[in-house]
Amino acid sequence: MRSLRTILACPAILLLCMSAFGAPHAADKLDKGVRFDSPQVLDLSAWSAKPVGAVVPVTALAASEVEQFHNAILADEQNQWLRFSDDVYACKESKACSQQQETRLIASENAGVQRRGKHLTITPAREATIVFSDWATPEMRSADGDEESHWYLGHLAGNGYHRVEVQFGHDSPGSFLINPASGKTAFVHNGSDVVESSPNGLYLVTFNADNLPLSIRVAVLDASGPGLELFCAASKADQSIAPAFGGWRDAKTFDVTLESRGMDDKPKHRAAMRFMRARTGWTIAASDKTLLESIGFVCKENK
């Protein structure tokens, strides 16, 4: 879960920090390269952020459209668009096999992607080289060991973005999505979150069903992106309401359901939501707006 990557804040007075937690850990001196929390990375797993922009009103979803939700195939946390490195490489947890397959992919990139030992570099067409660094720290009496390793997985279908998988020592894998021209980078935690691409690879929906309050993000992965277009979040953490992805209806329309369950874990209410990217921006329709209002669910659009 994302909580495993939470950074412990330290008091402002350095001497108090050192006395409370000891001298700086060796990991602090490591060159860790670009990470999910680097300033230049759009972290699409940052579920606790606050929505900004103009509020998107929620309209009523027609009864004829609600029926379509009953036959929807709900998505799980893994999908074909962001398969893990073992599946992409067709390696069964063999590091030697993965290294061979990565070398093959890198060789086709005409020096735009390179592996130098523990450093994986990507050089965009118009910007400086981006460096992803593998690192590891041993377990110590005062701190757990940790590590991160990276694998190059080629280009994403539809948008041509580079993809780099990061494997965490204490967390499920994630992916960096890098614009090949500008080098602008997004991070998705596809090992824990629902991460679903539109059929043409232009839009990306991501949310986590277990991190509350619920938040849903929609990013655009175009020639100038990545960029966050829509951010929805609830103000109340209600354990009885579970979200599920209902699939993309077309390249600009996707469905999400919110299901409320009682003490016996049986469904009580279900709100079907349809998100559509129109020419002027995003629109949202729901079958039960009262359920959304009960958790303070609001969507805002960045224009």
Helices and strands as residue ranges (DSSP letters): G 2-5, H 14-21, G 26-29, E 41-43, E 54-55, E 58-60, H 63-70, H 85-89, H 95-107, E 113-116, E 119-122, E 130-133, E 135-137, E 146-155, E 162-168, E 174-178, E 185-188, E 194-197, E 203-207, E 215-220, E 227-233, E 241-250, E 253-261, E 267-278, E 281-286, H 289-294, E 298-301
